[in-house]
Amino acid sequence: MPNRASKTDDPNDAFFLAQIHFSTGQYTRAQAFLDGTGLIQKSAPCKYLYALSQIKQNKYEDALATLGDESPVIPNPHGLRRRGASRANDEKYEAAMCYLRGVIYTKQGSYDKAKEAYKDAVKIDVKCFEAFDTLMRNNLLSPEEEWQFIEEIDFDSMAASVGGAQGEATAQFLKALYTTRLSKYRNSSKFDDAIQMLSNQYPLADNHDIVLAKAELLYTQCRFEQSLKLVKELLSKDKYNFKLYPVYIACLFELGMKNELFLMSHDLADNHREEPVTYVAIGAYYMLIDRLADARRFFSKASVMDPSFGPAWIGFAHTFAAEGEHDQAISAYSAAAKLFQGTHLPQMFLGMQHLQLNNITLADEYLQIAWGLCKTDPLLMNELGVVFYHNDHLHEAVKMFLNGIKLADDIGGDPKTYVQFRTNLGHAYRRLGRYGEAIEEFTQAIRIGGNDANIRCSMGLCCILEGRTWDAITHLHEALALIPQDPVATELLEQALLKSADEPFQPTYVLPDGRSFVPVDKDFDKLLGEDKIQRSEPSIPAIPGSGRGHGGTVKRRIGQPSAKGSRRGEHDPSVMDVSDSEF
């Protein structure tokens, strides 16, 4: 039976027939049929489908020759518009062809050209979500560029096409929806406004994309438990929504939940071996249990399956960093920085690696690049403060650490995640001779979960320099209780004991509620008796407003924080060591 296209000679009928061939996987037949119609340069839909058939056959140069090197748009004060035809249908296909140019440039490694092609696609047709999603998902724009780009998109064209109040509402809705996809490191107030509008004016409070955007924001704020809770709620409704898994895997890794990560990895491996995120999940599990060679193998497999999948590249580089293979880690992070030019994380990790190698100048250069991309990441502020510290710019280091602490408080991050801020600030105060403030910062670090030997040694050193020898001895004994063979604590304790031989014994007594006393004569026995009474009482959790328990506070579980990119259980290079400084 003859096909309809041979009867009507209508370009639309030819396109529909070619589309049938394409949808059944017959790419060469679709291409050959369109070749025979002579419509490739006359019909935008036919030209688009012809180029797409070439891309499916990995004929990228041929597809680019079909599409042309330049976007069919010209700039004007009201945004970008097509040359020539005015039909909205043609405009849609021209935007799609710009998207295909971006795909081809990405395959060829021309990421700057790809970025511009994707941007043109969205500017031509604001509903070309595939192009917008690629820009955001692959981090092709910096956070500042993302927010600038959202203002350049011509949402008014959509309002005009719909008309009236409904058109304005449609444009506002789409802009709010796009805003939720932008970087979570900038303009959090605008992000919150967009979420509130979509939740209140539209029934989208439980929409998966909206909830995922909230989870991503919480993750950037290091509020891993809250982020994990939201993602798990979404997965309970849509178990194999693969957009959720990068955040899910990252939260499980940060919280050390290896059993759940193991079960999830097995489930994905059994059911979805074709998805790159499956191998990222397996790699994250092996990295969590310190089987780094296996982790590297699976991260590498995921990056080969999808070269634009950021978590695979970052995880691959992390395996080298965790092993102390700094040169290989730097090479891997450099590849990630080339692929994902819009995110500051690869540049920050490069700076951290050079800090470990004591290449302070190079570390500063990479961290400054990261700072140019993002000025609202507390962990980046900490790394910059460390660079200032090593360059003897102590006042600038103190300022950077304080700004990081303030920002961490403002975004509501978990205090235990930022122990290193307090520790490093204490070291900076110590180098400045502000020993009292240093001891206070070290004390704060211990209270929020940073009770390690290095902090105790630092407190002991500050007490020695302040002339509080007996307090120093107490802190150094506590350091040796944590690490009995610690050489720094041992040396400092010997110095403190020699110095104490010429001083009267006058210890500072610390009660369980944190109060400090220098007891004199009979008061010491009295305080000691009170302490014995308090210690004999059971620990009762506080009831809000009742004053029950020790000081009306709840005893919190103390956990060991883990910095981004650092191996669990290893010394964090972003936390300075007292042994690196002069006594």
C-alpha positions in Angstrom: 0.0 0.0 0.0 1.5 3.4 -1.0 2.3 5.7 1.9 0.5 9.0 2.4 3.7 11.0 1.8 3.9 9.8 -1.8 0.4 11.0 -2.4 0.3 14.4 -0.7 3.9 15.6 -1.2 3.4 17.4 2.2 6.6 18.0 4.2 4.6 17.2 7.4 3.7 13.7 6.0 7.3 13.1 5.0 8.4 14.1 8.5 5.9 11.8 10.2 6.9 8.8 8.1 10.6 9.5 8.8 9.8 9.8 12.5 8.2 6.3 12.4 11.4 4.9 11.0 13.4 6.8 13.6 11.3 5.7 16.5 11.7 2.0 15.5 15.5 2.4 15.6 15.9 2.5 11.8 18.2 5.6 11.8 19.8 4.9 8.4 16.4 4.4 6.8 15.0 7.6 8.2 18.1 9.5 7.0 17.9 7.9 3.5 14.2 8.6 3.2 14.7 12.3 4.1 17.6 12.5 1.6 15.2 11.4 -1.1 12.6 14.0 -0.3 14.8 17.1 -0.9 13.1 18.7 2.2 16.1 18.9 4.5 16.9 22.6 3.8 13.2 23.5 3.3 11.6 22.1 6.4 12.9 22.8 9.9 11.3 19.5 11.3 12.9 17.4 8.6 16.3 19.1 9.0 16.1 18.5 12.8 15.2 14.8 12.4 17.9 14.3 9.7 20.6 15.6 12.0 19.3 13.6 15.0 19.5 10.4 12.9 23.1 11.2 12.1 23.9 11.8 15.8 22.3 8.5 16.7 24.8 6.9 14.3 27.7 8.9 15.9 28.2 10.9 12.7 28.9 14.1 14.6 30.7 16.0 11.9 28.1 15.2 9.4 25.3 16.3 11.8 27.1 19.6 12.4 27.4 20.1 8.7 23.7 19.6 8.4 22.8 22.0 11.2 25.5 24.6 10.5 28.0 26.1 12.9 25.9 29.1 13.9 22.5 29.4 15.6 19.8 30.7 13.4 19.2 33.7 15.7 20.2 37.3 15.9 20.5 39.5 19.0 18.1 42.3 19.6 17.0 44.4 22.7 14.1 42.1 23.5 16.0 38.8 23.5 16.9 36.4 20.7 14.6 35.8 17.8 14.8 33.6 14.7 15.7 34.7 11.3 13.0 34.3 8.7 10.0 32.2 9.4 7.5 33.3 12.1 5.6 30.1 12.9 5.9 28.9 16.5 6.3 25.3 15.3 9.4 26.2 13.3 10.7 28.2 16.3 10.4 25.1 18.4 12.5 23.0 16.0 15.1 25.7 15.6 15.5 25.7 19.3 15.8 21.9 19.2 18.5 22.2 16.5 20.5 24.6 18.8 20.2 21.9 21.5 21.6 19.3 19.0 24.5 21.6 18.3 25.2 21.7 22.1 25.1 17.9 22.2 27.6 17.6 19.3 30.0 20.2 20.8 29.9 18.3 24.1 30.8 15.1 22.3 33.7 16.9 20.7 34.9 18.5 23.9 34.1 22.1 22.9 32.3 22.9 26.1 32.3 26.7 25.6 30.5 26.3 22.3 28.2 23.8 23.8 27.2 26.2 26.6 26.4 29.0 24.1 24.3 26.6 22.0 22.3 25.4 24.9 21.7 29.0 26.0 20.6 30.0 22.5 18.1 27.1 22.5 16.4 28.4 25.7 16.4 32.0 24.5 14.7 31.0 21.2 12.1 28.8 22.9 11.7 29.2 26.7 10.0 25.8 26.8 13.1 24.0 25.6 13.7 22.4 29.0 16.1 19.8 27.8 18.7 22.6 27.0 18.1 24.3 30.3 18.3 21.1 32.2 21.6 20.2 30.5 23.1 23.6 31.5 22.1 23.2 35.1 22.8 19.4 35.5 26.2 19.6 33.9 27.3 22.7 35.8 28.2 24.6 32.6 27.4 28.0 34.1 28.8 29.5 37.3 26.3 30.3 40.0 26.5 34.0 39.1 26.0 33.2 35.4 23.0 31.0 36.2 21.2 33.8 38.0 22.1 36.2 35.3 20.9 33.9 32.6 17.5 33.4 34.2 17.0 37.2 33.8 17.9 37.0 30.1 15.3 34.4 29.3 12.4 35.9 27.5 9.5 34.7 29.7 7.4 37.6 28.3 7.1 35.9 25.0 5.2 33.1 26.7 3.0 35.6 28.4 2.2 37.3 25.1 1.5 34.0 23.3 -1.0 33.0 26.0 -2.4 36.5 26.6 -4.0 38.3 29.5 -3.7 37.5 33.2 -3.3 33.8 32.4 -0.2 34.5 30.3 1.4 36.5 33.1 0.7 33.7 35.6 2.1 31.1 33.2 5.3 33.1 32.7 5.7 33.5 36.5 5.1 29.8 37.0 7.7 28.8 34.5 10.3 31.3 35.9 9.7 30.0 39.4 10.1 26.4 38.2 13.4 27.2 36.5 14.6 29.1 39.5 14.4 26.0 41.7 17.0 24.4 39.3 19.6 27.1 39.8 22.7 27.0 42.1 21.8 26.6 45.8 24.9 28.6 46.8 23.5 31.9 45.8 20.3 33.9 46.4 18.7 31.4 48.8 16.0 34.0 49.5 14.9 34.0 45.8 15.0 30.2 45.9 12.8 30.2 49.0 10.3 32.6 47.3 10.0 30.4 44.2 9.4 27.3 46.4 6.8 29.2 48.4 5.0 30.4 45.3 4.9 26.9 43.7 3.7 25.4 47.0 1.0 28.0 47.8 -0.4 29.1 44.4 -0.1 25.7 42.8 -0.5 22.2 44.2 3.2 21.4 43.9 4.3 21.3 47.6 4.8 17.5 47.2 6.1 17.6 43.6 9.2 15.4 43.3 11.3 18.1 41.5 10.4 20.7 44.1 11.2 18.4 47.1 14.4 17.4 45.4 15.4 21.0 45.1 14.9 21.4 48.8 17.0 18.3 49.6 19.8 19.6 47.4 19.7 22.9 49.3 19.9 21.1 52.6 22.8 19.0 51.3 24.8 22.1 50.4 24.2 23.4 53.9 25.7 20.1 55.3 22.3 19.3 56.9 22.6 15.7 55.7 20.0 14.0 58.0 17.3 16.4 56.9 18.2 16.1 53.2 18.2 12.3 53.5 14.8 12.3 55.1 13.3 14.2 52.2 14.9 12.0 49.6 13.8 8.8 51.3 10.2 10.1 51.3 10.5 10.6 47.5 12.0 7.2 47.0 9.2 5.5 48.9 6.8 6.8 46.2 9.1 6.5 43.2 11.8 4.0 43.9 13.7 4.3 40.6 13.7 8.0 40.0 17.4 8.2 39.2 17.5 12.0 39.6 17.2 11.4 43.4 20.1 9.0 43.7 23.1 11.3 43.6 21.9 13.2 46.7 20.7 10.0 48.3 24.1 8.4 47.9 26.0 11.5 49.0 23.9 11.7 52.2 24.4 8.0 53.0 28.1 8.4 52.5 28.4 11.5 54.7 26.4 9.9 57.5 28.4 6.6 57.3 25.3 4.5 56.7 27.1 1.6 54.9 24.4 -1.0 55.4 21.7 1.0 53.7 24.2 2.0 51.0 25.1 -1.7 50.5 21.4 -2.8 50.1 20.6 0.1 47.8 23.7 -0.7 45.6 22.7 -4.3 45.3 19.1 -3.4 44.3 20.3 -1.1 41.6 22.9 -3.7 40.3 20.1 -6.3 40.1 17.6 -4.1 38.3 19.4 -1.3 36.5 22.9 -2.2 35.3 22.5 0.3 32.4 22.4 3.3 34.7 25.7 5.1 35.6 24.4 6.0 39.1 24.3 2.2 39.9 28.1 2.1 39.7 28.5 5.4 41.6 26.5 3.8 44.4 28.7 0.7 44.4 31.8 2.9 44.3 30.6 5.0 47.2 30.0 1.8 49.3 33.5 0.5 48.6 35.0 3.9 49.4 33.1 4.0 52.7 34.6 0.6 53.7 38.1 1.7 52.5 38.3 -0.7 49.5 39.5 2.2 47.4 40.8 0.2 44.4 37.3 -1.4 43.9 35.7 2.0 44.4 37.9 3.6 41.8 37.0 0.8 39.3 33.3 1.4 39.6 33.5 5.2 39.5 35.6 4.9 36.4 33.0 2.6 34.8 30.2 5.2 35.6 32.3 8.0 34.0 32.8 5.9 30.8 29.1 5.2 30.6 28.2 8.9 30.9 31.2 11.3 30.6 29.0 14.2 31.8 28.0 12.6 35.1 29.7 14.8 37.7 29.5 12.5 40.8 31.4 9.7 38.9 34.4 12.0 38.2 34.4 13.5 41.7 34.2 10.1 43.3 37.0 8.8 41.0 39.3 11.6 42.1 38.4 11.2 45.8 39.7 7.6 45.7 43.2 8.9 44.9 43.0 11.7 47.4 42.0 9.2 50.1 45.0 7.1 49.3 47.4 10.1 49.5 48.1 9.8 45.7 48.1 13.5 45.3 49.4 13.7 41.7 46.8 11.3 40.4 44.1 13.1 42.4 45.2 16.4 41.0 45.0 15.0 37.5 41.5 13.6 38.1 40.2 16.8 39.7 41.6 18.8 36.8 39.6 16.7 34.4 36.5 17.3 36.4 37.2 21.0 36.5 37.4 21.0 32.7 34.1 19.2 32.3 32.2 21.1 35.0 33.3 24.7 34.7 30.3 26.1 36.5 30.9 24.5 39.9 33.6 25.5 42.4 34.0 22.0 43.9 36.8 20.6 41.6 38.8 23.8 42.0 38.4 23.7 45.8 39.5 20.0 45.9 42.5 20.9 43.7 43.4 23.6 46.3 43.1 21.1 49.1 45.4 18.7 47.4 48.0 21.3 46.9 47.7 22.3 50.5 48.5 18.7 51.5 51.6 18.9 49.2 52.5 22.2 50.9 52.2 24.0 47.6 50.7 27.1 49.2 51.0 29.3 46.1 49.2 26.9 43.8 46.6 26.1 46.5 45.9 29.8 46.8 45.4 30.1 43.0 42.9 27.3 42.8 41.0 28.4 45.9 40.8 31.9 44.5 39.3 30.5 41.3 36.8 28.6 43.4 36.1 31.8 45.4 35.3 33.6 42.1 32.7 30.9 41.4 31.2 30.7 44.8 31.4 33.0 47.8 28.9 31.2 50.0 30.4 27.9 50.8 31.7 27.8 54.4 34.1 24.9 53.7 35.8 27.0 51.0 36.2 29.8 53.5 37.9 27.4 55.8 40.4 26.4 53.1 41.1 30.0 52.3 41.7 30.7 56.0 44.2 27.9 56.1 46.1 29.5 53.2 46.1 32.9 54.9 47.4 31.1 58.1 50.3 29.4 56.3 51.2 32.7 54.6 51.4 34.4 58.0 48.4 36.6 57.2 46.9 35.8 60.6 44.4 38.6 60.9 43.0 37.7 57.4 42.8 34.1 58.5 40.8 35.0 61.6 38.4 37.1 59.6 37.9 34.3 57.1 37.3 31.7 59.8 34.9 34.0 61.6 33.0 34.7 58.4 32.8 30.9 57.8 31.4 30.3 61.2 28.8 33.1 60.8 27.7 31.8 57.4 27.4 28.2 58.8 25.2 29.5 61.6 23.1 31.6 59.1 22.4 28.6 56.8 21.6 26.4 59.8 24.3 23.8 59.2 25.1 21.1 61.7 27.6 22.5 64.2 29.5 19.2 64.3 30.3 19.5 60.6 32.2 22.8 61.3 34.5 21.7 64.2 37.5 22.4 62.0 36.4 26.1 61.8 36.7 26.5 65.6 39.9 24.5 65.7 41.6 26.5 63.0 40.4 29.8 64.5 41.9 28.7 67.8 45.2 28.1 66.1 45.1 31.5 64.5 44.4 33.2 67.9 47.3 31.2 69.4 49.7 32.4 66.8 48.5 36.0 67.5 49.2 35.6 71.2 45.5 35.7 72.1 45.6 32.7 74.3 42.4 33.1 76.2 40.4 33.4 73.0 42.2 30.4 71.5 41.3 28.3 74.5 37.7 29.4 74.2 37.6 28.3 70.6 39.2 24.9 71.4 36.7 24.5 74.2 33.8 25.2 71.8 35.3 22.6 69.3 35.4 20.0 72.0 31.8 20.8 73.1 30.4 20.2 69.6 32.3 16.9 69.1 35.9 17.6 68.3 37.5 16.0 71.3 40.8 14.8 69.8 44.4 14.8 71.0 45.5 17.6 68.7 43.0 20.0 70.2 43.9 19.0 73.8 47.6 19.5 72.9 46.8 23.0 71.6 44.9 23.9 74.8 47.9 22.6 76.8 50.3 24.7 74.8 48.2 27.8 75.2 48.0 27.2 79.0 51.8 26.9 79.1 52.3 30.1 77.2 49.7 31.8 79.5 51.5 30.6 82.6 48.7 28.2 83.7 51.0 25.2 84.0 48.7 22.9 86.1 45.9 23.4 83.6 48.3 22.6 80.8 49.2 19.3 82.6 45.5 18.4 82.8 44.9 19.0 79.1 48.0 17.1 78.1 47.1 14.1 80.2 43.7 14.1 78.5 45.5 14.2 75.1 47.6 11.2 76.1 44.5 9.4 77.3 43.2 9.7 73.7 46.5 8.8 72.0 49.0 7.4 74.6 52.1 7.6 72.3 51.4 11.1 70.9 54.9 12.7 70.6 53.8 16.3 70.8 51.7 15.7 73.9 54.6 13.8 75.5 57.1 16.6 74.9 54.8 19.3 76.0 53.9 17.4 79.2 57.6 17.0 80.0 58.1 20.8 79.6 55.0 21.5 81.8 56.1 19.1 84.5 59.6 20.6 84.7 58.1 24.1 84.8 55.6 23.1 87.5 58.4 22.0 89.9 59.0 25.6 90.7 55.4 26.6 91.0 52.9 26.0 93.9 50.1 23.5 93.2 46.9 25.4 92.4 44.8 23.4 89.9 41.7 24.6 88.2 38.8 22.2 89.1 36.2 21.7 86.3 32.7 20.5 87.3 30.6 18.4 85.0 28.4 21.3 84.1 31.4 23.2 82.6 32.0 25.6 85.5 35.7 26.2 86.4 37.0 26.9 89.9 40.3 27.5 91.5 39.6 26.0 94.9 41.3 27.3 98.1 41.7 25.3 101.3 38.4 24.0 102.6 36.4 25.1 99.6 38.1 22.4 97.6 36.7 19.6 99.8 33.3 21.3 99.6 33.3 21.5 95.8 34.6 17.9 95.6 31.7 16.7 97.7 29.2 18.5 95.5 30.8 16.9 92.5 30.6 13.4 94.0 26.9 14.0 94.6 26.3 15.1 91.1 28.2 12.2 89.6 26.2 9.7 91.6 22.9 10.9 90.1 21.5 9.2 87.0 21.7 11.1 83.7 18.2 12.4 83.1 17.3 14.0 79.7 16.1 17.5 80.0 12.5 18.4 79.6 12.1 21.8 77.9 11.3 24.4 80.5 11.6 22.1 83.5 15.3 22.5 84.4 15.6 18.8 84.9 18.9 17.1 84.1 22.4 18.5 84.3 21.9 22.2 83.7 18.7 21.7 81.8 20.5 20.4 78.7 20.1 17.2 76.8 23.2 15.1 76.3 23.9 14.9 72.6 25.5 12.1 70.8 29.0 13.0 69.7 30.0 12.0 66.2 33.2 12.5 64.2 32.6 15.0 61.4 33.9 14.3 57.9 35.0 17.0 55.5 34.2 16.8 51.8 36.7 14.8 50.0 38.5 13.5 53.0 38.8 9.9 54.0 37.1 8.9 57.2 39.4 8.2 60.1 42.3 10.1 58.5 43.7 13.4 59.6 41.8 16.2 57.9 44.4 18.4 56.1 42.0 21.4 56.5 42.5 21.2 60.3 45.9 22.6 61.2 48.2 20.6 63.5 49.8 22.1 66.5 53.0 20.2 65.7 53.3 22.4 62.6 53.9 25.5 64.7 56.6 26.7 67.0 56.2 26.0 70.7 
